[in-house]
């Protein structure tokens, strides 16, 4: 029986917070089933990330990077299972942890990066159709998307079309690539009417109808209220699909390209390319000018994520022992 779970993930200025957000969703589910959950990792540089754990009463234990020492920590904490969700872990970390007797769930985005696990989770769209290099149990596709309580309790209510669309622009809790000001400028370059809320960990001056705010716990509500969301194809896209909110996507890291190509190629989200430019501005202008086009993207995405993915993942994890 699995009663204690450790979650090994990182978040910070250079890493973003996507790994933490999806792990928090799984932790909420496990806690609801009476499982003790501790986070093992480094949240240096992200007060917002640390606040997410504090608000939920989830303890944070500093974790050593070396696989053998992490395995020792798992033994000291008497963990029955460990969730690994980090691109910074040394290959073989999962194997060392398993030697302690703890089960391992590895959350991946395509490539398992040399991690050995009892079960793998890849929540990306179409992951179930892509080959996997290991003969192991895999939970693949948006059927297993991990959503937080703050998202699952919301649904978007479509009201009358606004003459001036509301746009939400954000790139994670840290904007690790520093792209937010450039995309805010691209919105302004359309020359069309809109009102935008731009979430940025670093304040900056923006012209026109743009309000810049720091990272906020109200992000799910802001998403549900938006007519269009401009963001990267990271973990938040599954929340947007659940809410049925139209999205215009870019990517800022290589691992996001998988989701970007699947979503844009499937006509589920509008594609802006890797950086602001003439083509991206033209696409944003089309979306701002045509509410029917925006809503069509929202309609195509709505229903792909049913919000029960974390329950399915928790079932698989707790069945390991």
Helices and strands as residue ranges (DSSP letters): E 4-9, H 18-32, E 36-40, H 47-56, E 59-61, H 67-76, E 81-85, H 93-98, E 103-107, E 119-122, G 127-129, E 137-140, G 142-144, H 149-152, E 166-170, H 180-189, E 195-199, E 210-213, H 219-225, E 228-232, H 236-243, E 247-250, H 256-265, E 270-271, H 278-289, H 291-301, H 309-318
